Amino acid sequence: MASIGFDHRLAVYDLTASLAHVEMLGRQRIISGRDRGRLVRGLAALLGRVKRGVRLPAAEDIHYAIEKALFKAAGPAAGRMHTARSRNDQTVTAFRLYVRDQIDVLSGSLEDLSAAFVQLAEKNRRAVMPGYTHLQPGQPILAAHHFLAYAWMFQRDRERLADVRRRTNVLPLGAAALAGTTFPIDREWVARRLGFSGVIENSIDAVSDRDFLAEFLAALSLVMAHLSRFCEELMIWSNPCFAFVTVADPFVTGSSIMPQKRNPDMAELVRGKTGRVYGSLTAVLTLLKAQPLAYNRDLQEDKPPVFDAVDAVKASLDVTAPMVRSLRINADKMRAACRLGYILATDLADALVRRGMPFRQAHGVVAAAVNYAQERDLPLEDIPLPVLRKFSPLFGTWVHEVLSVDGAVAARKSRGGTAPAEVSRQIQRLRRLLRKK
Ligand code: ARG
């Protein structure tokens, strides 16, 4: 039941934390200056070797492997490193350092992805497309407006990770097994040395808390939910029935039998990986349930789901950003799709309201007109005016001005709406947020 097979990923973090620990032991005169010097040199040499990819000796877990290697590098002084410390506070210290690092990397990737959506919006400012509800045509929108919705989602994901980082970035070391230690340690000094914002106040909580992992995985699950929704849309939009977008060659694959195929495999893989990340969240939540305080060996099982989720999210972000950047928008097809599904019906109803009719009544009048048109397979603008007037005498020649896709988009000037000026405002705000780290 060894964990070395997966927790070797923590080697750099464990060594970093151990360096701070032995320095503190020296400062506090818990170990001699000589031993402190031997340990620091030995740990620093090991850190260099680990960074170069040299393998550590076989052991139950990464912490024992490092101690074993340290005996070789520093001699018997290595036996003093574990003073005032337990693997219980040691392992979770290394894990918090790891998660903090991953948050910083992922946050950078999310920023890049957000920027890719803003660029896509800027490059395609004029394209109009149907906006959907229930995947049925709803109202016309700017394609840029749709892309920016994703930029906002990934901005929120960054904020969520920043919030998780705050609660992750506190030091458990010094809790020892669970009750604290009899040695005069200086936890605040270690915290500062490792860049933690402070120490965990309760030693029992320090070794048993894994909330930061559940929060981290919940934040990652939402990242994947957002990626998966976008990828699903790419699959729909690149289907020839839509043909709104062309996914670039590196992100599609052919078929071994059907020569015409351009399957959006990368998008499908991202959608598929979403399930793995949700699985990791469920694994950690289930792991925590019903564990008595404080440390239990169950907690060793917290690592594989986190490593797996981090790998999946990184791979997904790394493929999605270039996929977004290389997306070709087929504005003609998008505009043509606006002729389907009577997407200007709301605009017609709104126009009746502006001429004095209560909205609920206008809704019924336009529904009747749409039914009439649908039965005859006509667009709304081809219903003869005398027929329209039978539905309501308020109809007039103005109908043709109202039945314009660009007019409908331009008219939605309400804050956050799809009118070009509002979309430009969003682009500016996002640009500012992306510059500010
Ligand atoms: N490898 C263990 C983990 O990841 C280290 C802590 C072991 N502590 C113990 N008392 N058995 O949780």
Boltz pocket constraint, residues with backbone or C-beta under 6 A from the ligand:
constraints:
  - pocket:
      binder: B
      contacts: [[A, 3], [A, 7], [A, 61], [A, 87], [A, 88], [A, 91], [A, 296], [A, 297], [A, 299], [A, 300], [A, 301]]
      max_distance: 6.0
